[in-house]
């Protein structure tokens, strides 16, 4: 593959494409979108999250029969389908990983042959099954490590397998990107590991809104907000502490709630409001109503391997950030009020409100502008082209 030649990519995703269409955003989604916008990329075949459980297999089948209806189908077998999304993107969805890895890769190779897809790159976000290293024949093998899945609560039952897989990724991948500095220690071959943290689409968060949704527009200021999935990684006891000690402040949690018990826990607090899932298009409107953006994650080994996108998004709206962890970047950390205890977190929250000035907003915007997804893609492609 010659330098500057347009590249083809087979990408193994950490989500399904239709989940992204329903406003599930993650690093994988942003990277895919921005790769498609570059001149360097000719075409991408995106492989939907391969199902490993019966429940996920049924969900994949439902997506094929319902959600992807109306898309141009270019490949169809008993358990697999491929859909054309646009001239540069094809999505391949298959139930075969649940039944037979061998058959899954056989059909994927049939699709590649049908599309004359040769001399391509493998780009994976999926560490649960890594047969793609041996059963596909890419010109270059890339793995982007988004958090350490072996430490994720949802993957406890397969943690041992994930640890083994990370060792094989270390041996077989040609290029490894990591979202957090801490993740670099997961791999022994440091010469091929590159720390490239998350980014932000700055222009998206600079939108102006003439009308503000009443669910947040009618709430009293100051609004202390969190936007994201409301799940186990949140320190709910910390949020309770903040609500109890700041009755004059409004606390907003915007995003899907994983467990009903979480919302029930906060019913006794009149100053805590759950606003539900918000789309990517809506997100800036909500963030711009915040006086302070929160990242109240539990501090554990898993969180240390993450790089919260919401830190970048809060800063892209010019907002002060109070977090239980830093961004991991020197130029941004000075704009993140970090805390190690509940008392300190509360102190930092009030300090952030007191210190906030227009000049600080300008400095936050200038700093985060150096971390656009476009710049991140250019960094990634520069490394890739060096290898090919």
C-alpha positions in Angstrom: 0.0 0.0 0.0 1.7 3.2 -1.2 1.9 6.3 1.0 -0.9 8.8 0.3 -3.0 6.1 -1.4 -6.6 6.2 -0.3 -7.3 3.5 2.3 -10.0 1.0 2.8 -10.9 -0.1 6.4 -12.7 -3.0 7.9 -13.7 -1.7 11.4 -14.9 -3.9 14.2 -17.2 -1.7 16.4 -17.9 -1.5 20.1 -21.5 -0.7 19.3 -24.0 -1.3 16.5 -24.5 1.3 13.8 -28.2 1.7 14.6 -27.4 2.4 18.2 -25.3 5.3 17.0 -28.3 6.5 15.0 -30.3 6.5 18.2 -27.8 8.9 19.8 -25.4 6.5 21.5 -22.1 8.3 21.2 -18.7 7.0 22.0 -15.1 7.4 20.7 -15.7 4.7 18.1 -18.6 6.7 16.6 -16.6 9.9 16.5 -13.6 8.3 14.9 -15.7 6.5 12.3 -17.6 9.7 11.4 -14.5 11.8 11.0 -12.6 9.1 9.1 -15.4 9.1 6.5 -15.1 12.8 6.1 -11.4 12.6 5.2 -10.0 12.5 1.7 -7.6 9.7 2.7 -10.4 7.2 3.3 -12.0 5.5 0.3 -14.4 3.2 2.0 -15.2 1.6 5.4 -17.0 -1.7 6.1 -18.2 -1.3 9.7 -18.9 -4.6 11.5 -21.6 -4.3 14.1 -20.9 -5.3 17.6 -20.6 -9.1 17.3 -23.2 -10.8 19.7 -21.8 -13.0 22.4 -25.0 -13.7 24.3 -28.4 -15.0 23.2 -30.0 -11.6 24.3 -27.6 -9.7 22.1 -28.2 -12.1 19.2 -31.9 -11.5 19.4 -31.2 -7.7 19.5 -29.0 -8.0 16.4 -31.8 -10.0 14.6 -34.3 -7.3 15.5 -32.0 -4.6 14.2 -31.6 -6.4 10.9 -35.4 -7.0 10.4 -36.6 -3.6 11.7 -34.1 -0.8 12.3 -32.1 -1.4 9.1 -35.3 -1.7 7.0 -35.1 0.8 4.1 -31.4 0.6 3.8 -30.0 -0.8 0.6 -29.1 -4.5 1.3 -26.1 -5.7 -0.7 -25.5 -9.0 1.0 -27.9 -11.4 2.7 -27.5 -14.9 4.2 -29.4 -16.8 6.9 -27.8 -14.9 9.8 -25.9 -12.0 8.1 -26.7 -8.9 6.2 -24.8 -6.0 4.7 -26.3 -2.6 4.2 -25.1 0.4 2.2 -25.3 3.6 4.3 -23.7 5.9 1.8 -21.1 5.8 -0.9 -18.2 5.4 1.6 -19.9 3.2 4.3 -21.2 -0.3 4.4 -22.5 -1.9 7.7 -22.2 -5.6 8.2 -24.4 -7.2 10.8 -24.3 -10.8 11.7 -25.7 -13.3 14.3 -23.0 -15.9 13.4 -20.6 -14.9 16.2 -23.0 -16.3 18.7 -23.2 -19.7 16.8 -20.0 -20.1 14.9 -16.9 -17.8 14.6 -15.7 -19.9 11.6 -18.9 -19.2 9.7 -18.9 -15.5 10.7 -15.5 -14.9 9.2 -16.2 -17.1 6.2 -19.2 -14.9 5.3 -17.3 -11.7 6.1 -14.5 -12.8 3.7 -17.2 -13.5 1.1 -18.5 -10.0 1.5 -15.0 -8.5 1.1 -14.5 -10.5 -2.1 -17.9 -9.5 -3.5 -17.0 -5.8 -2.9 -13.4 -6.2 -4.3 -12.2 -5.2 -0.9 -8.5 -6.0 -0.9 -5.4 -4.2 0.5 -7.4 -3.0 3.4 -6.7 -2.0 7.0 -8.2 -3.7 10.0 -9.3 -1.2 12.7 -10.8 -2.7 15.8 -12.5 -1.4 19.0 -13.6 -4.8 20.0 -11.4 -6.9 22.4 -13.9 -9.6 23.3 -13.2 -11.7 20.2 -10.0 -11.3 18.2 -10.2 -13.9 15.6 -10.0 -11.1 13.1 -6.2 -11.1 13.5 -5.9 -14.6 12.1 -9.0 -15.1 9.9 -8.7 -11.8 7.9 -5.8 -10.7 5.8 -5.4 -6.9 6.3 -2.4 -4.9 5.2 -2.2 -3.4 8.7 -3.8 -4.3 12.1 -4.9 -1.4 14.3 -6.4 -1.6 17.7 -7.9 1.3 19.6 -8.1 0.6 23.3 -11.1 2.4 24.7 -10.9 1.8 28.4 -9.8 -1.6 29.9 -12.8 -3.8 29.4 -11.3 -6.5 31.7 -12.0 -4.1 34.6 -15.5 -3.1 33.4 -18.3 -4.3 35.7 -20.4 -5.5 32.7 -17.6 -7.9 31.7 -16.7 -9.5 35.0 -17.6 -13.0 33.7 -15.2 -12.7 30.8 -12.5 -10.7 32.5 -9.9 -13.6 32.3 -10.6 -14.0 28.6 -10.2 -10.2 28.0 -6.9 -10.2 29.8 -5.7 -13.0 27.5 -7.0 -11.2 24.5 -5.2 -8.0 25.4 -1.9 -10.0 25.5 -2.7 -11.3 22.0 -3.6 -7.8 20.8 -0.2 -6.7 22.2 1.5 -9.4 20.1 -0.4 -9.2 16.9 -1.5 -5.6 16.3 0.8 -3.3 14.3 -0.5 -0.1 15.8 -2.2 0.4 19.2 -4.0 3.6 20.2 -5.0 4.2 23.8 -7.6 6.6 25.1 -5.8 7.0 28.5 -2.1 7.2 29.5 -2.9 4.5 32.1 -3.9 2.1 29.3 -0.4 2.1 27.9 0.8 -0.2 30.7 -1.6 -2.9 29.4 0.8 -3.5 26.5 4.4 -4.7 26.6 5.4 -3.6 23.0 5.5 0.1 23.8 7.0 1.0 20.5 3.7 0.5 18.8 1.5 2.1 21.5 0.3 5.7 21.0 -1.6 7.6 23.6 -4.3 9.6 21.7 -7.0 10.8 24.1 -10.6 11.8 23.2 -11.6 14.9 21.4 -14.5 17.2 20.8 -16.4 18.6 17.8 -16.0 22.3 18.9 -18.3 23.9 16.3 -21.1 21.6 17.5 -20.9 22.9 21.0 -20.8 26.5 19.9 -24.4 26.4 18.6 -26.7 29.2 19.7 -30.3 28.4 20.7 -33.1 30.9 20.5 -35.5 28.6 22.4 -34.5 26.5 25.5 -36.4 23.4 26.4 -38.6 24.1 29.4 -37.4 21.0 31.3 -34.2 22.9 32.0 -35.1 26.4 31.1 -37.6 26.7 33.9 -35.2 25.4 36.6 -33.7 27.9 39.1 -30.0 28.8 38.6 -27.3 28.0 39.3 -27.6 24.7 37.5 -25.0 22.1 38.4 -25.2 19.5 35.6 -24.1 16.0 34.5 -24.8 14.8 30.9 -24.3 11.2 30.1 -25.4 7.7 31.0 -26.5 7.4 34.6 -25.1 4.1 35.8 -22.8 2.2 38.2 -19.8 4.3 37.5 -21.4 7.4 39.0 -20.7 8.0 42.7 -24.3 8.3 43.8 -23.4 8.9 47.4 -21.3 11.9 46.3 -24.2 13.3 44.4 -26.4 12.9 47.5 -23.8 14.7 49.6 -23.7 17.6 47.1 -27.5 17.9 47.0 -27.8 17.8 50.8 -25.1 20.5 51.3 -26.3 22.8 48.5 -30.0 23.1 48.8 -29.9 26.5 47.0 -28.4 24.9 43.9 -30.2 22.9 41.2 -28.6 19.6 40.2 -29.5 18.2 36.8 -28.8 14.7 35.6 -29.5 14.4 31.8 -29.2 11.0 30.2 -30.6 7.5 30.2 -31.0 5.9 33.7 -29.8 2.3 33.8 -31.7 1.3 37.0 -35.0 2.7 38.3 -33.6 2.5 41.8 -31.2 5.3 41.0 -33.9 7.8 40.3 -36.0 6.5 43.2 -33.0 7.2 45.5 -33.1 10.9 44.8 -36.9 11.5 45.0 -36.5 13.1 48.4 -34.3 15.8 47.1 -36.3 18.7 45.6 -33.2 20.2 44.0 -32.3 17.1 42.0 -33.8 16.6 38.5 -33.6 13.7 36.1 -34.2 14.9 32.5 -33.9 11.7 30.6 -32.0 10.9 27.4 -30.8 13.8 25.3 -29.7 13.6 21.7 -26.3 14.6 20.4 -28.0 17.6 18.6 -29.7 18.7 21.9 -26.7 18.2 24.1 -25.1 21.7 23.6 -28.4 23.4 24.5 -28.4 21.6 27.9 -24.7 22.1 28.6 -24.9 25.8 27.9 -27.5 26.1 30.8 -25.0 24.5 33.3 -23.1 26.8 35.6 -20.7 23.9 36.3 -20.3 20.5 34.6 -19.8 17.5 36.9 -17.8 14.3 36.3 -18.7 12.5 39.6 -17.2 9.1 38.8 -16.2 6.5 41.4 -12.5 6.3 41.7 -11.4 2.7 40.9 -9.1 0.8 38.6 -11.5 0.9 35.7 -12.1 4.7 35.8 -8.3 5.3 35.7 -8.3 3.7 32.2 -10.9 6.1 30.9 -10.8 9.6 29.4 -14.3 11.1 29.9 -15.5 12.8 26.7 -17.8 15.0 28.8 -14.8 16.9 30.1 -14.0 18.0 26.6 -17.7 18.8 25.9 -18.1 20.9 29.1 -15.0 22.9 28.2 -16.2 23.3 24.6 -19.2 25.1 26.0 -16.8 27.3 28.1 -18.0 25.7 31.4 -15.9 25.0 34.5 -15.5 21.3 35.3 -15.4 19.6 38.7 -14.4 16.0 38.5 -13.1 13.1 40.6 -10.4 12.6 38.0 -8.3 14.8 35.7 -8.4 14.8 31.9 -4.9 13.3 31.8 -3.7 16.3 29.7 -1.6 19.1 31.1 -3.1 21.8 29.0 -6.7 20.9 30.1 -6.1 19.7 33.7 -5.6 23.4 34.8 -9.2 23.9 33.9 -10.5 20.9 35.8 -11.2 21.2 39.5 -10.2 17.8 40.8 -11.2 16.4 44.2 -10.3 13.3 46.2 -13.0 13.5 48.9 -16.7 14.5 49.1 -15.8 17.6 51.2 -13.1 18.7 48.7 -15.4 18.1 45.8 -18.0 20.4 47.4 -15.3 23.0 48.1 -14.1 22.8 44.5 -17.7 23.1 43.2 -18.2 26.4 45.1 -14.7 27.6 44.1 -15.5 26.9 40.4 -18.7 29.0 40.7 -16.9 31.9 42.5 -13.9 32.0 40.2 -15.8 31.7 36.9 -15.2 34.8 34.7 -15.5 35.5 30.9 -11.7 35.5 30.6 -11.6 32.0 32.0 -14.2 30.9 29.5 -12.0 32.2 26.7 -9.0 30.3 28.0 -11.0 27.0 28.3 -12.2 27.3 24.7 -8.7 28.1 23.4 -7.3 25.1 25.3 -9.9 22.5 24.2 -9.8 23.7 20.6 -6.4 21.9 20.4 -8.3 18.7 21.0 -10.7 18.5 18.1 -11.7 15.1 16.6 -10.3 16.4 13.3 -6.9 16.9 14.8 -7.1 13.5 16.5 -7.9 11.8 13.1 -4.9 13.6 11.5 -2.6 12.3 14.3 -3.9 8.8 13.8 -3.6 8.8 10.1 -0.1 10.1 10.2 0.9 7.1 12.4 -1.0 4.7 10.1 0.7 6.1 6.9 4.1 5.7 8.6 3.4 2.0 9.0 2.0 1.3 5.6 
